[in-house]
């Protein structure tokens, strides 16, 4: 099994990390259009936590959230009401809670598969917890946290995480990532 410091986790140069941040933000736009109110912020946060340095992961999540809100209000016609704005803010807070939980989970395991699974699950619990807590002060539908809805959100996030991991692995094959301090495919 791969350790966290092995392929395909770490970009070799800041340029590749910046490109990955752009990929995360772009994925947010595409996924926002596809899923509207169920943008997989857990997947975006967990994969960013595992793949990017901490500061870049924060930037990726921030840009993903901003892109999601822009698509929502400018393209999908989200309502221009106080509670809609408040839910947008709550989603942003939840996305950063998912990132913080995913980053914390990285300290607990060394195996790549367990690391990614732990980051994802910790992020999911944090994300859903923040959103559930927001229902104490924001209007919400009765079934918003039903088992079927939470299971759907989990499935969408799991599929998005798998897709992002595959995209990252494909980029690694494309020579943009390191193995033991050397770029994959690097000619000496």
N, C-alpha and C positions, 0 to 999 in steps of 0.2 A: 504494500500500500504506500501511497505517496505521503510524505510529510508536508506540512504547510509551506516549507521553504522550497518545495520542488515544483516542477511543471504542473500546471500552467499558471501559477498564482501571481507572480510579481512581474510587472512591466519592467523592462530593462532601462527605460529612459522616461523622463518627464513627459516627453512628447507622446509616448504610448499611453501613459496614464491619462493625459489630457484627452487623447482620442477615446479612451474607454469612458471617460466622463461624458463626452459628447454622445457616445453610443447609448449610455444609460439615459441621458436626457431625450435623445431621439426615440429610444424604446418607450419612454414615458408618453411621448406624443402619440406614437402608433398605438400603444396599449390603451391610452385614454380614448382614442377614437373607437377602438374595437370594443372596449368594455365599459366606457363612460364612467359610471359611478363605482366601478370595481377595479380601478387601476392597481396593479399588483405592486404596491409600494414595499411590501415585505420582501418580495423577490428582488426588487431593485436595491433595497437597503442591505439585505443579507449578502448578495453577490458583491456589491460594492465593498462591504466590510471585509470580505475574504480576499478580494482581488486587488483593492487599491490601498495605498497608504491612507491613514486616518483622515488627514486634511482633505485629500482628494475625494474620499468617500463622502465626507460631509458636503463638499461641493456638488458631487453627483446627485445626492438626495435632494439638496436645495434646488438644483436646476430641474430635476425630475418633477418636484412638487410645483415649481413655478410654471413649467411647461404644461403640466396637467391642469392647473388653474386657468392658464391662458386658453387652452383648448376648450375647457369647460365653459368659460364665460364668453369667449370670442367666437367659437365655432359651434358648440353644442347648445348654446343658449341657456345656460344655467340661470335660474332666477336671480335677479339683482335685489335680494332682500337681506336683511340683517342676519337671519338664521342661515341662509345659504353661505354668506361670507364667514359666519362663525363656524359652520361645518367645514368650510375650506381650511380655516385656521386649525381646527381640531385635527383634520386629516394631516396637515403639515406637522403638527406636534406629534401625532401618532407615527408618522413616517420617521421622524428623528428619534422617537422612542424605540422603534424597530431597529434603527441603525445602532443606537447605544446598546441595546440588548444583544444584537448580533456581535458587536465589537467586544462586549464583555464575555460572550460565549467563546470567543477565539482563544481566550486564556485557559480554557478548561480542557481542550483536547489538542492532540498533535496530528492525528490521522486525518487526511484530507476529507474523506467521506464523512467521518464523524464531525469534523470541524464545520463543514458546510451544513450538515443536517442540524447540528446544534445551533449554529448561527440563524438558520432559517426558523427553527421552532421557537427559539428565544425571541426573535423578531416578531413572529406571528402572535405570540402571547402578549407581548408588549403593545403591538399595534392594536389588536382587538381590545385589550384592556383599556387603553386610552380612549378609544372610540366609545366603548361601553360606559366609561366614566363620564364622557361628554353628554350622554343621554340624561344625566341628572339635571343638566341645566339647559340643554337644547332640545327642541322638539324632534321626535323620532317616531317612526311607525312601530306598531306593536311587534311585528315579526322581524324587525331589523337584525336581531341577534338570535333568531330561531336556529335550530340545529341545521336545517337545510340551507339557510343563508350562509352561516359560518362555514359549513362544509363546501359550499360553492366558492366562497372567497378563498378558502384554503386550497382548493383544487386549482383555481385560476393562478394563484401565487406559486404553487408547486410547478405547474406547467411553464409559467414564465421563468422561474428560476432555472428549470432544466434547459429551457431554450437559451437563456443568457449564458449558462455554463457551457453549453455546446458552442455557442458563438465565441466565447472566450477561448475554448480549446482550439477551435478552428483558427482563430487569430494567432494562437501560440504556434501552431503548425506553420503559419505564415511568417515565422521568424521574429515576432515582436516581443517574445517573452524569454525569461531566463531559466536555465537549469543549472543549479550549482554554481552560479556566478557567471555562466557563459550564456550568450544568446543562442537559442536553438538554431542549428544550421549555420552557426558563425564559422567563417573560414579564418584560420589563423595564418 
